[in-house]
Each structure stands twice: as structure tokens, then as C-alpha cells.
């Protein structure tokens, strides 16, 4: 998780302080996510989706087959992406994100692995 947050921050060429401000958390809270590797709260995940159009699945699941951005908009520049994301509503089911966030870290890891296994299974069916 901490690598992914850093990837997002660096992609948009923001300082830690500016990145934290854009997603509605303190610089200290952001540093805690980075240093401790904690999973961000649901509202932070939703804000990452809203502000930067980050795919919550990419953020939560350790699966390289997921795209970082929703709707495959990785070809946009940082500035174009900011404009695009500003006009879009969050594309994640809030109830699911809230439920996921209420699970223990062990349960979150378990369900993340189940999701990853389903993604691999679906990919194998396609081939």
C-alpha cells in the first residue's frame, strides 16, 4: 500500500504535504500510511478515486493486472488527468468500501487474496 500511495504522489508531482491536503488528511496521517503501511480509511480511498481517479481495486489488491486509473486513462498527462477526474463522481461502491474497511487487517488480506484468485481464474478462462 505504501508503495502505491508514493506512486500516486510522484505521478502527480506533489509534495507529501500537498498530496495529503488534496486527499483531505494531515501530512502526519499520510506519513503514517507510508511508514506503517496501513490501509487508508474508506474516505481516503474514495477521495483518491474522486480527486485522482485511482482505481480502488488497484489500490487494495496486490494484482499487477489491475489498472492504476479508472477507465484506462493512463495516457493522459497529470494535468489532463486532474481535469478529467475533477468532473467525475467516485466510481466505487461506498457500501462495499465501508464494509471492507471495517474488517481486520487479516480479513482484508484474506478477501484481497480471494479477489486476486478470482481475477486469475477469470483471466485463465479468457485464454
Order of alpha helices (4+ residues) and beta strands (2+ residues): alpha-alpha-alpha-alpha-alpha-alpha-alpha-alpha
